[in-house]
Amino acid sequence: MAASLTIIDQIEKAVDGDYEDWQIGLTDDSASRKAELGNPLSWLQWQAETFQDAQKVLDHFIKKGMGNAGSIKKIGDTVYILLMDKPRVKAMTYVF
C-alpha cells in the first residue's frame, strides 16, 4: 500500500506529462474493472493506503487533464490508469 504522494509521483513518471492520453479511475476489484474496460494492455495500478488517499490521487490527475475512467460511483482504494486508444484516421481519396 502506498500514500497518495507516492502514487502521484509514480504516475507522473509513467505518463510523462501526457495527461490527456491517459484515463484514471478507482476500483475495489481491479480484475473485474480491467475486464469491463476490455483488458487494456496499458494498465497500471496502485493500492492506496486509504480510500481518501486514492481519491486525492484521482482528483489531482483529473485537474491536470487526465480522463476519468471510473464509474459513476467512486469506490475502492485501488488507483488505476490506462492509455486511451487514439482514433485512427483512414486515408481517403476524394474525386471531384
N, C-alpha and C positions, 0 to 999 in steps of 0.2 A: 504494500500500500504506500501511496505517495501523497505528500502535501500538495496543495494547489500550485504553489510557486515552482515546485519541481516539475510537475506535469506541464505547466506553461512553458518552462524553459525547454523541455524535451520536444514539445510540439513546435515551438519556434524554430528549433534546429531542423525538424523534419520537413516543415513546409517552406522554409527559406524565404519567407515574406510573400509567398504566392497565396494569400488567404482566399482569394476569390475562386481558386481552383479546388478548394477543399470544402468538405462538409464536416460538421461536428455534431455529436449527439451524446445522450446519456442513456444507459440501459441498466437493467438489473439481470439481464440474461443475454450476454454478448453472442453466444452461439445462435440463439433464435433470431436476434436482431440482425446479425450478419446474413443469415439465410433469407430473412424478409427483404433485405436490400440486394439480393441476388448474388451473395457470396463474392463481394468485390475483392480483387487481388490486392488492392492498395489500402488495406485495412490495418490500422494501428490502434492499440487500446492500452489504457492505463487504469489501474484500480486506485481510486482516491481513498483517502482515509475516512472521509465522511461524505454524505450527500451534499452538504454545504460546500465542501472543497470542490466537488465535481461541478456544482452549479457555478461557482466562481470561475472555473476554467471555461465552461460553456459561455458564460456572459462575456468574458474577456475576449474570446475569439469571434463571437458574433459581432461585437462592437468593432472589431478590426476588419470585418467584411467576409468572414467565413460563413458559408451557408449552414442553415440549421437542418440537420438530417434526422432530428428527433421526431418522435410522435407528438401528438398534442399534449400528452402527459409527460412531464419532465420527471422521470423517475430513475432511481438507481445511482450507484456510486462508481460505475464504470464509465469512463470517458472514452469515446472512440472518434477517430477521424477516418475519412475515406476520400480518395481523389475522385473528383467528379469526372464522368466521361464528357469529353468535349464533342460537340456535334461535328460531324464530318461534312464538309461541303463537297458535293459532287460537281465535277466539271460539266458544264452544259454548253452546248453549241446552239446558237441562235441563227436562224436563217431568215433574212429579211428580203 
